[in-house]
Amino acid sequence: MSILVSVLAAGAAACGGSSGSDDTTATSGDTDADTDTDTGDPTDAGPDAFNLCPGQVTLTGDYIDWDSTDDQFLGVASAEVSPVDSPGDAVMTAPNGRSVLCVEGGAAVDVQFAQQDYVDLVFSALPSPVPYTVRGLATADVDAVFVDPLPAIDNATAQLLVDARLEDGTPVGAPSIAAANAGLFSRDGVGPFVAGDTGTGSYLFANVAVGDGSTTLTIGGDCDARTEVTLRAGALAFTRILCRTAP
């Protein structure tokens, strides 16, 4: 089973307001992401002295375990990270799960993560300097995660995970999708999922009908955003939306 992850980048046009107030925009990344990276050789006086990817966009972020917390940080080390269309450009995650990948700017890019002890993971991102955080699911933990009240996984469908927050970290509720599904579930932090929308900002739509390969996700409340999410049968889809309130 593979995981499909969709990360929305800063200024993503797909996440404009769907109705009502238009004073929010959706961006990507985590409000608590560590933005420190190796910036190259400071003795280089050229314009790209602190640019790891001259002429391209630096896509950087953390690949962490599903159960990682602030008190017990679990980075996924030695994972191969590469553009799906260019696997030869692979890099490896550091012991803390951090990687830096050079990609072309201006268009979405699919990036894959592979590590022998984890379910394969693919995320679709709009190249952005905003660091991302992606949670990997160890193959040994799949059965422990998908337990009651979640329904049994139907491999003809997709499992859609959504994390929606304002830029200050405040959770946003009222998510909905166009595709048929077996229900909405929520969880707080890394705890178990419970049925319904509890306003935690972390959600799961179970057994989502794949249809033509995507569905429209709408986030209500203070976010008021809409985007298309790619779906694959037998896979997990994960979308993180950060809604920025305009000044």
C-alpha positions in Angstrom: 0.0 0.0 0.0 1.3 3.5 -0.8 0.6 6.8 0.8 -0.3 9.8 -1.4 0.3 13.1 0.2 -0.8 16.5 -1.1 0.9 19.5 0.4 -0.4 23.0 -0.5 2.2 25.6 -1.0 2.2 29.3 -0.2 -0.2 31.2 -2.4 -1.7 28.1 -3.9 -4.5 29.3 -6.2 -6.4 26.1 -5.7 -7.2 27.2 -2.1 -9.0 30.5 -2.6 -12.1 31.2 -0.6 -15.1 29.1 -1.7 -17.7 31.4 -0.3 -18.3 34.2 2.1 -15.3 36.3 3.3 -12.3 36.4 1.0 -9.8 37.5 3.7 -8.1 34.1 4.0 -5.7 32.3 1.7 -4.4 28.8 2.0 -0.7 28.0 2.3 1.3 25.0 3.2 3.8 23.7 5.8 3.7 23.6 9.5 3.6 26.5 11.9 6.1 24.7 14.1 8.4 23.6 11.3 12.2 24.1 11.9 13.3 26.2 9.0 17.1 25.9 9.7 18.9 24.3 6.7 22.5 24.1 5.5 22.8 27.2 3.4 25.9 26.3 1.5 29.3 27.9 1.5 29.2 31.4 3.0 32.5 32.3 1.4 30.8 32.3 -2.0 30.1 35.9 -2.7 27.9 35.2 -5.7 24.1 35.8 -5.8 23.4 32.1 -5.0 25.8 32.0 -2.0 23.0 30.9 0.2 20.9 29.0 -2.4 21.2 25.2 -2.4 19.3 25.1 -5.7 20.4 27.8 -8.1 17.8 28.4 -10.8 15.4 26.0 -9.0 13.2 25.9 -5.9 14.5 24.3 -2.6 11.9 21.9 -1.4 12.7 21.0 2.2 11.0 19.4 5.1 10.8 16.6 7.6 9.7 13.0 7.2 8.7 11.9 10.7 7.0 8.8 12.2 3.2 8.7 12.6 3.6 8.8 16.4 6.3 11.4 16.7 5.7 14.1 19.3 7.5 17.1 20.7 8.6 15.1 23.7 9.6 12.0 21.7 10.7 13.2 18.2 10.9 10.3 15.7 12.5 11.3 12.4 12.5 8.7 9.7 16.2 8.3 8.7 17.7 6.9 5.5 14.5 7.3 3.5 15.1 7.9 -0.2 13.4 11.1 -1.4 13.1 11.8 -5.1 10.8 13.4 -7.8 8.6 10.7 -9.2 9.5 11.8 -12.7 13.3 11.9 -11.9 14.2 9.1 -9.5 17.8 9.5 -10.3 17.8 12.8 -8.4 17.2 11.1 -5.1 18.5 12.3 -1.8 18.4 10.6 1.6 16.8 11.9 4.8 19.1 12.8 7.6 18.8 11.0 11.0 16.2 13.6 12.0 14.2 13.0 8.9 15.1 16.2 7.1 15.8 16.4 3.4 16.5 19.1 0.8 15.4 18.5 -2.8 15.9 20.8 -5.8 12.8 21.0 -8.0 11.6 23.2 -10.8 9.4 26.1 -9.6 5.9 27.2 -10.7 4.3 23.8 -11.1 3.2 20.9 -8.9 5.7 18.1 -8.4 5.2 14.6 -7.1 7.9 13.5 -4.6 8.2 10.0 -3.3 9.5 8.7 -0.1 10.8 5.1 0.3 12.1 3.4 3.4 12.2 -0.3 4.0 10.3 -0.2 7.3 7.6 2.3 6.1 4.7 2.3 3.8 5.7 4.0 0.5 4.7 7.6 0.5 4.1 10.1 -2.3 3.2 13.7 -1.9 2.2 16.3 -4.5 3.5 19.8 -3.8 3.6 23.2 -5.3 7.3 24.1 -4.9 7.7 26.6 -2.1 10.3 27.7 0.4 7.9 26.9 3.2 9.1 23.7 5.0 6.7 20.8 5.1 6.2 18.0 7.6 5.0 14.6 6.5 4.2 11.7 8.8 5.2 8.2 7.6 3.4 5.1 8.7 5.5 2.1 9.6 4.2 -1.1 8.0 4.1 -2.7 11.4 1.7 -0.1 12.7 -1.0 -0.1 10.0 -3.3 -2.6 11.8 -2.9 -0.7 15.1 -3.9 2.6 13.5 -6.9 1.4 11.6 -9.1 0.1 14.5 -12.6 0.7 15.7 -14.4 3.1 15.2 -12.7 3.3 11.8 -14.1 0.9 9.3 -12.0 -1.9 7.8 -10.0 -0.6 4.9 -11.5 -1.2 1.5 -8.6 -1.4 -0.9 -10.8 -0.3 -3.8 -11.1 3.1 -2.1 -8.7 5.7 -0.7 -8.2 7.0 2.9 -8.1 10.8 3.0 -6.2 12.5 5.9 -6.6 16.2 6.3 -4.9 18.7 8.6 -6.4 22.2 8.5 -5.2 25.1 10.6 -4.9 28.9 10.7 -1.3 30.1 10.5 -1.2 30.6 14.3 -1.9 26.8 14.7 -5.6 27.2 15.6 -7.4 24.1 14.3 -10.1 24.7 11.6 -13.2 22.5 11.5 -16.0 21.8 9.0 -14.2 19.8 6.4 -16.2 18.1 3.6 -15.5 16.3 0.4 -17.6 15.7 -2.8 -16.8 12.0 -3.1 -18.8 9.3 -1.4 -17.1 8.0 1.8 -17.7 5.9 4.9 -17.6 8.7 7.4 -15.6 11.5 8.9 -13.3 10.9 11.9 -11.1 13.2 14.0 -8.1 12.9 16.3 -6.3 15.1 18.7 -2.5 15.2 18.2 -1.3 11.6 17.8 -4.2 10.1 19.6 -6.8 7.6 18.2 -9.5 8.7 15.8 -13.0 9.2 17.0 -16.2 9.5 14.9 -17.3 13.0 13.7 -15.9 16.5 13.5 -14.4 17.4 16.9 -12.8 20.5 15.6 -9.2 19.3 16.2 -8.0 20.2 12.7 -6.9 16.6 12.1 -9.3 14.5 10.1 -9.8 11.3 8.2 -12.4 10.5 5.6 -12.6 6.7 5.4 -13.0 4.6 2.4 -13.4 7.4 -0.1 -14.6 6.5 -3.6 -11.8 7.1 -6.0 -14.0 7.9 -9.0 -12.0 9.8 -11.6 -9.0 10.0 -9.3 -9.7 13.2 -7.3 -12.2 14.9 -5.1 -13.0 18.4 -4.0 -12.1 19.2 -0.4 -13.8 22.2 1.3 -12.7 23.6 4.6 -15.3 25.8 6.3 -15.2 28.0 9.4 -12.4 30.7 9.5 -10.5 29.0 6.7 -13.1 28.9 3.9 -10.8 27.1 1.4 -11.3 24.6 -1.4 -8.9 22.4 -3.2 -8.7 19.2 -5.3 -7.2 16.2 -3.7 -5.8 13.3 -5.7 -7.1 9.8 -4.8 -5.6 6.4 -5.4 -7.3 3.0 -4.7 -5.7 1.2 -1.9 -3.7 4.3 -0.8 -3.7 7.0 1.8 -4.1 10.6 0.7 -2.9 13.4 3.0 -3.5 17.1 2.6 -2.3 19.8 4.9 -3.9 23.2 4.6 -2.6 26.3 6.4 -5.0 29.3 6.1 -3.3 32.6 6.3 -5.5 35.6 7.3 -4.8 38.6 5.2 -3.8 41.8 7.1 
